[in-house]
Amino acid sequence: MRLDDNGRIYLPASVRKNLRSREFYVEEKDGRIILIPVREKLMKYRGTFRGENLTGEEIDEIVKEETEKLLRGEL
């Protein structure tokens, strides 16, 4: 893999084939970069809306807002 002048990391096709997400939460730990699919980070919300009287659109909007916070590093 390599990092280009714009900071982009090129992942080999063999790695990309196994990924189910195109959005990742990035962590840096001990000089290592860890990519965590956003879906995994949002699993903590699973079941949160159970029993709530929300429409699908309202749930989608909440998930969208939380995803954007996560990608900005606010969570």
N, C-alpha and C positions, 0 to 999 in steps of 0.2 A: 504494500500500500504506500501511497505517497500523499503528501500535503502540497497543494499548489500555492502559488504566490497570493491567492485570495483567501487562503485558509480552508479550502475545500479538501476533504479526504475522499480519495477514490477507493471504493470497495470493489474487490474482484467479483465478477459475476457469480462465482461459486458461493460467495458469502451472501450476496444479495438474494439469491434464489431461496435461501433458508429463512429470510426475514419476512415477517408478515406485516410489517409497518414501514411507513415512509417518514414518520415523525418520531423523534427520539428525545428523551430527556438525557442531558449530558452531565456526567459527574467526573470530576478529576480527583483522583485519590492516589497519593504516593507517586506522583509523576505519571500515572496511567490515566487513560481516557476510557470511561465506561459509558456505553450507549445502552439505554434502557428504553424499549419501545413504550411510547406514551400509553398505549393500551394497558400495559402492566402497572404503570404508576397510577392509572385511574381505577384499577380494580378495587382499591380501598373504598370506593363509593358504591360498590355492588350491593344492592339491597337497600340503599339509602332511601329510595323513593317508595319502597314497599309501604302500602297503607296510605300513601299521600294521594290526594285527589288532584293530580296534575295531568295535563294533556301531554301527548307525545312531543308536541312542539315545545312545550315548557321544559320538559326534561332535556330535549336536544339542546336548547339554549343554555341551560345550566351546565351541561357537559361541555359545550363549546367554550363557555366562559372559563370553566375550570381548566380545560386544556390550554387555553391561551395563557392563563396565569402560570401553569406549569412550564410552558415553553419560554416564558419570560423569566423563569427562575423565582417566582413569587411563592411557590409551594414547597 
